Amino acid sequence: MVRALVLTGPNAFELRDLAPPPARDDNAIVRVELCGNCGTDVKYAAGKLAAPIPMILGHEIVGRVEHIGADAARRYGVAVGDRVIVESSIPCWSCGACRSGAYRMCPTKGGYGTRSGLANGSGLWGGLAEVVEVAPGSIVHHLPEAISPEAAIGMELLANGYQWLIRKGGLQPGQRVLIQGCGPQGLAAMLIARRLGAIDITMTGLASDEARLALAASAGIRTVVVEPDADRTAQLVATGGGFDVVLDVTGDPRAVATAAHHLRPQGTLVLASIVGRGVDVPFRTDDLAYREIRVQGVLSKDERAVLAARTLVESDADLRAFLERFITHVFPLEDGAAAINARAAGLPGFVKAAVRPNAA
């Protein structure tokens, strides 16, 4: 049997024994080494995002191939024993979006830890389990042994930062960028901006984000502590405003609503925040129009961004070491709910939590 932590309702979890997935020619089975937890997991767990309950959460999946069928081996180019990451999307590869390369926009895609529940096949579609079945159509990336599971999770976040700031945000060397939100995703985006050659990188956070802001400051980044209910524009006046790009990763509608205020005319606002169902964000659209602000929504990285991030991480030991510092708290599978709610618990020195489903 396979142990898995199953989400059965809002913030309700059960540790279950599930049947192992079948070994077929067109699938693979990955034994999970580490699964990162992020803010999206928190929203799924709380019922703020639609989910196929019951389901297994966890979409930041790093593990080793335990079985791979002949068809799957040809597709993915990996073998038993290889360390891999599994992208969260399971595209159909038949629709217009998939055929055009925009597979993340596939209207019928499945998703590890997000869109595929226990009622679908083996049900082992999330990283909070001892093994994950890799479905046909998935996207799998081989990881060199130099990239630890902790650094691999950071690498996935780095790929998001590359996608959002460079490919979608158009950030150029010598420009100024404001990153609203100092969680692991904001920290990874900061690393991308620094690597690109942005001349001024500012990051915001809350007073409770002390460890995260300290990590950013250790990289030479200017940090600003904001109060959620105060005037954010006034709090950021010392930065001078006029940023070329603002990236919001707070998930806070109050931060999103005022983000464009910090841009220069014709600047770009990149919105990566998922605020949840039933939440309205009051944009002042006249301000966007008069100053010709470009608003770019972003979802996640694609394969090109993952490959770029893997190249950066593989070639830079210092970068790998910095990414490993993101994972400050690791929980066993039976404590997976505590991992998802780790930030709310106010754990000392908290930056990011992860779950190790299999005992080391």
C-alpha positions as a Markdown table, in Angstrom:
| # | Residue | x | y | z |
|---|---|---|---|---|
| 1 | Met | 0.0 | 0.0 | 0.0 |
| 2 | Val | 1.0 | 3.7 | -0.4 |
| 3 | Arg | 0.6 | 6.2 | 2.4 |
| 4 | Ala | -1.0 | 9.5 | 1.3 |
| 5 | Leu | -2.4 | 12.5 | 3.1 |
| 6 | Val | -5.8 | 13.2 | 1.6 |
| 7 | Leu | -7.7 | 16.5 | 1.7 |
| 8 | Thr | -11.3 | 15.6 | 2.4 |
| 9 | Gly | -12.8 | 19.0 | 3.1 |
| 10 | Pro | -11.9 | 22.5 | 4.2 |
| 11 | Asn | -8.7 | 22.1 | 6.3 |
| 12 | Ala | -9.6 | 18.4 | 6.9 |
| 13 | Phe | -7.0 | 15.7 | 6.2 |
| 14 | Glu | -6.9 | 12.0 | 6.5 |
| 15 | Leu | -3.8 | 9.8 | 6.3 |
| 16 | Arg | -4.8 | 6.9 | 4.1 |
| 17 | Asp | -3.4 | 3.7 | 2.6 |
| 18 | Leu | -4.0 | 3.6 | -1.1 |
| 19 | Ala | -3.5 | 0.9 | -3.7 |
| 20 | Pro | -0.2 | 1.3 | -5.5 |
| 21 | Pro | -0.5 | 2.6 | -9.0 |
| 22 | Pro | -0.2 | 0.1 | -11.9 |
| 23 | Ala | 3.1 | -0.2 | -13.7 |
| 24 | Arg | 2.3 | 0.4 | -17.4 |
| 25 | Asp | 4.3 | 1.1 | -20.6 |
| 26 | Asp | 2.9 | 4.6 | -20.8 |
| 27 | Asn | 3.4 | 5.7 | -17.2 |
| 28 | Ala | 6.0 | 6.2 | -14.6 |
| 29 | Ile | 6.1 | 6.0 | -10.8 |
| 30 | Val | 8.1 | 8.4 | -8.8 |
| 31 | Arg | 9.0 | 7.9 | -5.1 |
| 32 | Val | 8.7 | 11.4 | -3.6 |
| 33 | Glu | 11.9 | 12.7 | -1.9 |
| 34 | Leu | 10.5 | 16.1 | -1.0 |
| 35 | Cys | 7.3 | 18.1 | -1.7 |
| 36 | Gly | 7.3 | 21.9 | -1.2 |
| 37 | Asn | 4.3 | 23.7 | 0.2 |
| 38 | Cys | 3.1 | 27.1 | -1.0 |
| 39 | Gly | 0.4 | 29.6 | -0.6 |
| 40 | Thr | -1.7 | 27.9 | -3.3 |
| 41 | Asp | -1.8 | 24.8 | -1.1 |
| 42 | Val | -3.1 | 26.9 | 1.7 |
| 43 | Lys | -6.0 | 28.3 | -0.4 |
| 44 | Tyr | -6.9 | 24.8 | -1.7 |
| 45 | Ala | -6.9 | 23.4 | 1.8 |
| 46 | Ala | -9.1 | 26.2 | 3.0 |
| 47 | Gly | -11.6 | 25.8 | 0.2 |
| 48 | Lys | -10.7 | 29.2 | -1.4 |
| 49 | Leu | -9.9 | 27.5 | -4.7 |
| 50 | Ala | -12.0 | 24.9 | -6.4 |
| 51 | Ala | -10.6 | 21.4 | -5.9 |
| 52 | Pro | -11.8 | 17.8 | -6.8 |
| 53 | Ile | -12.3 | 16.7 | -3.2 |
| 54 | Pro | -11.0 | 14.2 | -2.1 |
| 55 | Met | -7.6 | 14.8 | -3.4 |
| 56 | Ile | -3.9 | 14.8 | -2.6 |
| 57 | Leu | -2.3 | 18.2 | -2.4 |
| 58 | Gly | 1.3 | 19.0 | -3.4 |
| 59 | His | 2.5 | 20.2 | -6.8 |
| 60 | Glu | 6.2 | 21.0 | -6.1 |
| 61 | Ile | 7.3 | 17.4 | -6.5 |
| 62 | Val | 10.9 | 16.1 | -6.4 |
| 63 | Gly | 11.6 | 12.4 | -6.5 |
| 64 | Arg | 13.3 | 9.4 | -8.0 |
| 65 | Val | 12.0 | 7.3 | -10.8 |
| 66 | Glu | 10.9 | 3.9 | -9.4 |
| 67 | His | 9.3 | 2.5 | -12.5 |
| 68 | Ile | 9.1 | 3.8 | -16.0 |
| 69 | Gly | 7.4 | 2.0 | -19.0 |
| 70 | Ala | 9.1 | 1.8 | -22.4 |
| 71 | Asp | 6.7 | 4.4 | -23.9 |
| 72 | Ala | 7.2 | 6.8 | -21.0 |
| 73 | Ala | 11.0 | 6.3 | -21.1 |
| 74 | Arg | 11.1 | 7.4 | -24.7 |
| 75 | Arg | 9.0 | 10.4 | -24.0 |
| 76 | Tyr | 10.7 | 11.7 | -20.9 |
| 77 | Gly | 14.3 | 10.6 | -21.5 |
| 78 | Val | 14.8 | 9.4 | -17.9 |
| 79 | Ala | 15.5 | 6.0 | -16.4 |
| 80 | Val | 14.9 | 4.2 | -13.1 |
| 81 | Gly | 16.9 | 5.8 | -10.3 |
| 82 | Asp | 17.0 | 9.3 | -11.9 |
| 83 | Arg | 16.1 | 12.3 | -9.8 |
| 84 | Val | 13.3 | 14.3 | -11.5 |
| 85 | Ile | 10.8 | 17.1 | -11.0 |
| 86 | Val | 7.3 | 16.7 | -12.4 |
| 87 | Glu | 5.6 | 19.8 | -13.7 |
| 88 | Ser | 2.2 | 20.5 | -12.1 |
| 89 | Ser | 0.2 | 20.6 | -15.4 |
| 90 | Ile | -1.0 | 17.5 | -17.2 |
| 91 | Pro | -2.0 | 18.8 | -20.6 |
| 92 | Cys | -4.2 | 17.1 | -23.2 |
| 93 | Trp | -1.8 | 17.9 | -26.1 |
| 94 | Ser | -4.8 | 17.9 | -28.5 |
| 95 | Cys | -6.4 | 21.3 | -28.1 |
| 96 | Gly | -5.4 | 24.5 | -29.8 |
| 97 | Ala | -3.6 | 25.8 | -26.7 |
| 98 | Cys | -1.5 | 22.7 | -26.4 |
| 99 | Arg | -0.7 | 22.5 | -30.1 |
| 100 | Ser | 0.4 | 26.2 | -30.1 |
| 101 | Gly | 2.8 | 25.6 | -27.2 |
| 102 | Ala | 0.6 | 27.3 | -24.5 |
| 103 | Tyr | -0.1 | 24.0 | -22.7 |
| 104 | Arg | -0.5 | 25.8 | -19.4 |
| 105 | Met | -3.7 | 27.3 | -20.8 |
| 106 | Cys | -5.2 | 23.8 | -21.7 |
| 107 | Pro | -8.9 | 24.0 | -20.8 |
| 108 | Thr | -9.1 | 20.3 | -19.9 |
| 109 | Lys | -5.7 | 19.8 | -18.3 |
| 110 | Gly | -5.2 | 17.8 | -15.1 |
| 111 | Gly | -2.9 | 18.9 | -12.4 |
| 112 | Tyr | -0.7 | 17.4 | -9.7 |
| 113 | Gly | -2.0 | 18.5 | -6.3 |
| 114 | Thr | -4.5 | 20.9 | -8.0 |
| 115 | Arg | -7.0 | 19.5 | -10.6 |
| 116 | Ser | -6.8 | 15.7 | -10.3 |
| 117 | Gly | -8.5 | 13.9 | -7.4 |
| 118 | Leu | -8.8 | 10.4 | -6.0 |
| 119 | Ala | -11.7 | 9.6 | -8.3 |
| 120 | Asn | -9.3 | 9.8 | -11.3 |
| 121 | Gly | -7.4 | 6.5 | -11.9 |
| 122 | Ser | -5.0 | 5.7 | -9.1 |
| 123 | Gly | -5.7 | 9.0 | -7.4 |
| 124 | Leu | -2.0 | 9.4 | -6.6 |
| 125 | Trp | -1.7 | 12.8 | -8.3 |
| 126 | Gly | -0.2 | 14.8 | -5.5 |
| 127 | Gly | 3.2 | 15.1 | -3.8 |
| 128 | Leu | 1.8 | 14.5 | -0.2 |
| 129 | Ala | 2.1 | 10.8 | -0.8 |
| 130 | Glu | 5.0 | 8.2 | -0.8 |
| 131 | Val | 4.8 | 7.9 | -4.6 |
| 132 | Val | 3.2 | 9.8 | -7.4 |
| 133 | Glu | 2.0 | 8.2 | -10.6 |
| 134 | Val | 3.2 | 10.1 | -13.7 |
| 135 | Ala | 0.4 | 10.2 | -16.1 |
| 136 | Pro | 0.7 | 10.1 | -19.9 |
| 137 | Gly | 1.1 | 13.6 | -21.2 |
| 138 | Ser | 3.0 | 14.9 | -18.1 |
| 139 | Ile | 6.2 | 16.9 | -18.3 |
| 140 | Val | 9.2 | 15.5 | -16.5 |
| 141 | His | 12.6 | 17.0 | -16.1 |
| 142 | His | 15.8 | 15.2 | -15.3 |
| 143 | Leu | 17.9 | 16.6 | -12.4 |
| 144 | Pro | 21.6 | 16.3 | -12.1 |
| 145 | Glu | 22.7 | 14.8 | -8.8 |
| 146 | Ala | 24.4 | 18.2 | -7.9 |
| 147 | Ile | 20.9 | 19.6 | -7.5 |
| 148 | Ser | 19.5 | 18.5 | -4.1 |
| 149 | Pro | 15.8 | 18.1 | -3.5 |
| 150 | Glu | 15.7 | 21.4 | -1.6 |
| 151 | Ala | 17.5 | 23.3 | -4.4 |
| 152 | Ala | 15.2 | 21.6 | -6.9 |
| 153 | Ile | 12.1 | 23.0 | -5.2 |
| 154 | Gly | 13.8 | 26.4 | -5.3 |
| 155 | Met | 14.7 | 25.9 | -9.0 |
| 156 | Glu | 11.0 | 25.5 | -9.8 |
| 157 | Leu | 10.3 | 28.9 | -8.1 |
| 158 | Leu | 13.2 | 30.3 | -10.0 |
| 159 | Ala | 11.6 | 29.2 | -13.2 |
| 160 | Asn | 8.5 | 31.1 | -12.3 |
| 161 | Gly | 10.5 | 34.2 | -11.6 |
| 162 | Tyr | 12.2 | 33.9 | -15.0 |
| 163 | Gln | 8.8 | 33.4 | -16.7 |
| 164 | Trp | 7.2 | 36.3 | -14.9 |
| 165 | Leu | 9.9 | 39.0 | -14.8 |
| 166 | Ile | 11.8 | 38.4 | -18.0 |
| 167 | Arg | 9.5 | 36.6 | -20.5 |
| 168 | Lys | 6.2 | 38.2 | -19.4 |
| 169 | Gly | 7.3 | 41.3 | -17.5 |
| 170 | Gly | 10.0 | 42.4 | -20.1 |
| 171 | Leu | 12.5 | 43.4 | -17.3 |
| 172 | Gln | 15.7 | 44.6 | -18.8 |
| 173 | Pro | 19.3 | 45.0 | -17.4 |
| 174 | Gly | 19.6 | 48.4 | -15.7 |
| 175 | Gln | 15.9 | 48.7 | -14.8 |
| 176 | Arg | 14.2 | 49.1 | -11.4 |
| 177 | Val | 11.9 | 46.4 | -10.0 |
| 178 | Leu | 9.6 | 46.2 | -7.0 |
| 179 | Ile | 8.6 | 42.8 | -5.7 |
| 180 | Gln | 5.6 | 42.9 | -3.5 |
| 181 | Gly | 5.7 | 39.9 | -1.2 |
| 182 | Cys | 8.8 | 38.3 | 0.3 |
| 183 | Gly | 7.7 | 34.7 | 0.3 |
| 184 | Pro | 9.8 | 32.0 | -1.5 |
| 185 | Gln | 8.4 | 33.0 | -4.8 |
| 186 | Gly | 9.2 | 36.6 | -4.3 |
| 187 | Leu | 12.7 | 35.7 | -3.1 |
| 188 | Ala | 13.3 | 33.5 | -6.2 |
| 189 | Ala | 12.1 | 36.4 | -8.5 |
| 190 | Met | 14.6 | 38.6 | -6.6 |
| 191 | Leu | 17.4 | 36.2 | -7.6 |
| 192 | Ile | 16.3 | 36.4 | -11.2 |
| 193 | Ala | 16.2 | 40.2 | -11.2 |
| 194 | Arg | 19.7 | 40.3 | -9.6 |
| 195 | Arg | 21.1 | 37.8 | -12.1 |
| 196 | Leu | 19.7 | 39.8 | -15.0 |
| 197 | Gly | 21.3 | 43.0 | -13.8 |
| 198 | Ala | 18.4 | 45.1 | -12.4 |
| 199 | Ile | 20.0 | 48.1 | -10.8 |
| 200 | Asp | 17.5 | 48.6 | -8.1 |
| 201 | Ile | 15.5 | 45.7 | -6.5 |
| 202 | Thr | 13.1 | 46.5 | -3.7 |
| 203 | Met | 11.1 | 43.9 | -1.8 |
| 204 | Thr | 8.1 | 44.4 | 0.6 |
| 205 | Gly | 7.0 | 42.2 | 3.4 |
| 206 | Leu | 5.1 | 42.2 | 6.7 |
| 207 | Ala | 6.6 | 42.5 | 10.2 |
| 208 | Ser | 5.9 | 38.8 | 10.6 |
| 209 | Asp | 8.2 | 38.1 | 7.6 |
| 210 | Glu | 11.3 | 38.8 | 9.6 |
| 211 | Ala | 13.3 | 35.7 | 8.4 |
| 212 | Arg | 12.3 | 36.1 | 4.8 |
| 213 | Leu | 13.2 | 39.8 | 4.7 |
| 214 | Ala | 16.5 | 39.0 | 6.4 |
| 215 | Leu | 17.2 | 36.4 | 3.7 |
| 216 | Ala | 16.6 | 39.1 | 1.0 |
| 217 | Ala | 18.7 | 41.6 | 2.8 |
| 218 | Ser | 21.6 | 39.1 | 3.0 |
| 219 | Ala | 21.6 | 39.2 | -0.8 |
| 220 | Gly | 21.9 | 43.0 | -0.8 |
| 221 | Ile | 18.2 | 43.7 | -1.5 |
| 222 | Arg | 16.5 | 46.8 | -0.1 |
| 223 | Thr | 13.5 | 45.7 | 2.0 |
| 224 | Val | 10.5 | 47.6 | 3.2 |
| 225 | Val | 8.1 | 46.5 | 6.0 |
| 226 | Val | 4.5 | 47.4 | 5.2 |
| 227 | Glu | 1.5 | 47.4 | 7.4 |
| 228 | Pro | -1.5 | 45.8 | 5.7 |
| 229 | Asp | -4.1 | 48.3 | 6.8 |
| 230 | Ala | -1.9 | 51.5 | 6.2 |
| 231 | Asp | -1.4 | 53.5 | 3.1 |
| 232 | Arg | 1.0 | 51.3 | 1.1 |
| 233 | Thr | 1.9 | 54.2 | -1.3 |
| 234 | Ala | 3.0 | 56.3 | 1.6 |
| 235 | Gln | 5.0 | 53.5 | 3.1 |
| 236 | Leu | 6.9 | 53.1 | -0.1 |
| 237 | Val | 7.7 | 56.8 | -0.7 |
| 238 | Ala | 11.3 | 56.3 | 0.4 |
| 239 | Thr | 11.9 | 54.1 | -2.6 |
| 240 | Gly | 11.2 | 56.9 | -4.9 |
| 241 | Gly | 8.6 | 55.0 | -6.9 |
| 242 | Gly | 8.9 | 55.1 | -10.7 |
| 243 | Phe | 9.7 | 51.4 | -11.0 |
| 244 | Asp | 9.9 | 49.9 | -14.5 |
| 245 | Val | 8.3 | 46.6 | -13.3 |
| 246 | Val | 6.2 | 45.7 | -10.3 |
| 247 | Leu | 5.7 | 42.0 | -9.5 |
| 248 | Asp | 3.0 | 41.2 | -7.0 |
| 249 | Val | 3.2 | 37.8 | -5.3 |
| 250 | Thr | 1.4 | 38.8 | -2.0 |
| 251 | Gly | -2.0 | 37.2 | -2.7 |
| 252 | Asp | -3.4 | 40.2 | -0.8 |
| 253 | Pro | -6.0 | 42.2 | -2.8 |
| 254 | Arg | -5.0 | 45.4 | -0.9 |
| 255 | Ala | -1.5 | 45.1 | -2.2 |
| 256 | Val | -2.7 | 44.3 | -5.7 |
| 257 | Ala | -5.1 | 47.3 | -5.7 |
| 258 | Thr | -2.3 | 49.9 | -5.2 |
| 259 | Ala | 0.6 | 48.1 | -7.0 |
| 260 | Ala | 0.4 | 50.3 | -10.2 |
| 261 | His | 0.9 | 53.4 | -8.1 |
| 262 | His | 4.6 | 52.5 | -7.8 |
| 263 | Leu | 5.2 | 52.3 | -11.6 |
| 264 | Arg | 6.6 | 54.9 | -13.9 |
| 265 | Pro | 4.4 | 55.8 | -16.9 |
| 266 | Gln | 4.3 | 52.9 | -19.4 |
| 267 | Gly | 5.6 | 50.6 | -16.7 |
| 268 | Thr | 4.5 | 47.0 | -16.4 |
| 269 | Leu | 2.5 | 45.4 | -13.5 |
| 270 | Val | 2.9 | 41.6 | -13.3 |
| 271 | Leu | 0.2 | 40.0 | -11.3 |
| 272 | Ala | 1.1 | 36.5 | -10.0 |
| 273 | Ser | -1.2 | 36.7 | -7.0 |
| 274 | Ile | -4.0 | 34.3 | -6.6 |
| 275 | Val | -6.4 | 36.0 | -4.2 |
| 276 | Gly | -9.1 | 33.3 | -4.2 |
| 277 | Arg | -12.7 | 33.0 | -5.2 |
| 278 | Gly | -15.2 | 35.8 | -4.5 |
| 279 | Val | -12.5 | 38.4 | -3.9 |
| 280 | Asp | -12.7 | 41.7 | -5.8 |
| 281 | Val | -9.7 | 43.9 | -6.4 |
| 282 | Pro | -10.6 | 47.6 | -6.9 |
| 283 | Phe | -8.4 | 48.8 | -9.7 |
| 284 | Arg | -8.5 | 52.5 | -10.7 |
| 285 | Thr | -8.7 | 51.9 | -14.4 |
| 286 | Asp | -8.4 | 55.6 | -15.3 |
| 287 | Asp | -5.0 | 55.7 | -13.7 |
| 288 | Leu | -3.9 | 52.7 | -15.8 |
| 289 | Ala | -5.1 | 54.3 | -19.0 |
| 290 | Tyr | -3.7 | 57.8 | -18.5 |
| 291 | Arg | -0.3 | 56.4 | -17.6 |
| 292 | Glu | -0.5 | 53.6 | -20.2 |
| 293 | Ile | 0.3 | 50.9 | -17.6 |
| 294 | Arg | 0.6 | 47.4 | -19.0 |
| 295 | Val | -1.0 | 44.8 | -16.8 |
| 296 | Gln | 0.3 | 41.2 | -17.3 |
| 297 | Gly | -1.4 | 38.3 | -15.6 |
| 298 | Val | 0.8 | 35.2 | -15.1 |
| 299 | Leu | 0.1 | 31.7 | -14.1 |
| 300 | Ser | 3.2 | 29.6 | -13.8 |
| 301 | Lys | 6.4 | 28.6 | -15.7 |
| 302 | Asp | 6.6 | 26.6 | -18.9 |
| 303 | Glu | 9.1 | 24.1 | -20.0 |
| 304 | Arg | 11.4 | 26.8 | -21.5 |
| 305 | Ala | 11.6 | 28.6 | -18.2 |
| 306 | Val | 12.3 | 25.4 | -16.3 |
| 307 | Leu | 15.2 | 24.5 | -18.6 |
| 308 | Ala | 16.6 | 28.1 | -18.2 |
| 309 | Ala | 16.4 | 27.8 | -14.4 |
| 310 | Arg | 18.0 | 24.3 | -14.4 |
| 311 | Thr | 20.9 | 25.7 | -16.4 |
| 312 | Leu | 21.4 | 28.5 | -13.9 |
| 313 | Val | 21.2 | 26.2 | -10.9 |
| 314 | Glu | 23.4 | 23.5 | -12.3 |
| 315 | Ser | 26.2 | 25.9 | -13.1 |
| 316 | Asp | 26.2 | 27.9 | -9.8 |
| 317 | Ala | 26.9 | 26.3 | -6.5 |
| 318 | Asp | 26.3 | 29.5 | -4.6 |
| 319 | Leu | 22.9 | 29.8 | -6.2 |
| 320 | Arg | 22.1 | 26.2 | -5.2 |
| 321 | Ala | 23.2 | 26.9 | -1.6 |
| 322 | Phe | 21.0 | 30.0 | -1.4 |
| 323 | Leu | 17.9 | 28.2 | -2.8 |
| 324 | Glu | 18.4 | 25.5 | -0.1 |
| 325 | Arg | 18.1 | 28.2 | 2.5 |
| 326 | Phe | 14.4 | 28.6 | 1.4 |
| 327 | Ile | 13.4 | 25.3 | 3.1 |
| 328 | Thr | 13.5 | 26.0 | 6.8 |
| 329 | His | 11.0 | 23.5 | 8.1 |
| 330 | Val | 10.6 | 19.9 | 6.9 |
| 331 | Phe | 7.7 | 17.7 | 8.1 |
| 332 | Pro | 6.9 | 14.0 | 7.9 |
| 333 | Leu | 3.9 | 13.0 | 5.8 |
| 334 | Glu | 1.6 | 12.5 | 8.9 |
| 335 | Asp | 2.2 | 16.2 | 9.8 |
| 336 | Gly | 1.5 | 17.5 | 6.3 |
| 337 | Ala | -1.3 | 19.7 | 7.5 |
| 338 | Ala | 1.1 | 21.4 | 9.8 |
| 339 | Ala | 3.4 | 22.1 | 6.9 |
| 340 | Ile | 0.6 | 23.7 | 4.9 |
| 341 | Asn | -0.3 | 25.9 | 7.8 |
| 342 | Ala | 3.3 | 26.5 | 8.9 |
| 343 | Arg | 3.4 | 30.2 | 8.1 |
| 344 | Ala | 0.2 | 30.9 | 10.0 |
| 345 | Ala | 1.6 | 29.1 | 13.0 |
| 346 | Gly | 4.4 | 31.7 | 13.2 |
| 347 | Leu | 7.3 | 29.2 | 13.5 |
| 348 | Pro | 10.6 | 30.8 | 14.4 |
| 349 | Gly | 12.8 | 31.6 | 11.3 |
| 350 | Phe | 10.1 | 30.4 | 8.9 |
| 351 | Val | 10.7 | 30.9 | 5.2 |
| 352 | Lys | 9.2 | 27.8 | 3.5 |
| 353 | Ala | 7.9 | 24.4 | 4.5 |
| 354 | Ala | 8.2 | 21.0 | 2.8 |
| 355 | Val | 7.1 | 17.5 | 3.4 |
| 356 | Arg | 9.3 | 14.4 | 3.2 |
| 357 | Pro | 6.8 | 11.6 | 2.6 |
| 358 | Asn | 9.4 | 8.8 | 2.9 |
| 359 | Ala | 11.6 | 8.5 | 6.0 |
| 360 | Ala | 15.2 | 9.4 | 5.2 |
